[in-house]
Amino acid sequence: MDDYEIQEIRRIRQQISSENGNNLKAVAKYYRQIEEELKNSGKYKFVEKGYNYNRRPPPQQIT
């Protein structure tokens, strides 16, 4: 990423924090609300809580 992109991400994060009174709980609540909106839109896929990326499918049995 270019420095500009990183600066823009930081600017937006600071703006969101300021809009929520620089309160960590309020910022977390804001992000959870956005997450719910995105989930409900059906446009994006989310990994379910507790999903194990390292889980391997069981081996197939040869009969």
N, C-alpha and C positions, 0 to 999 in steps of 0.2 A: 504494500500500500504506500502511496505517496504521502508526504507530510501533509499535504492539503486535505486528503481524505481523513487522516487521523485527527487533524485539527477540527474538521467538520463534525466528526463523531463526538469529540470531546465537547464541542460547542453545543450540540444537540442534547447530550447527556446533562450538561450544566443547566441548560434551559429547562429541561424536564425537572431536574432537581429544584431549581428556583421556583417553578410553578407549583411545586408541592411543598413549599416552605422549607426546603432543605431538610426535610424530615424523612429519615430512612424508611420508617414504616409506611408513610404516605407514598413514597416513591415505589416501594415494593407492591403496594396495593394498586397503584397506577399500572405497573407492568403486568400484574395478574389480570387486570381488567382488559388490557390490550390483548393479552394472550387469549382470553376467553372470546373476545370479539373475532380474532383471527381464526380460532377453532370453529366457531359457529358459522363463519363465512363459507366453510367448506373448500376454500381455495388452497389451503395449506394442510400438510400432514404433520402430525406431532407424534413423537415417540411417547408411549404410555409410561407413566411412572413405574419404576421398578424393572424396566426393560434391561436385559443383560446383553450388551453388545458382544460379549465373549462367549455366549452360549452357543454351543454347537448342536446341530440336530442329531438325534440319536442315529447310530449306524443302522443301515438297512440289513436285515437278516437275509441270508441266502438260504433258500429252501430247495 
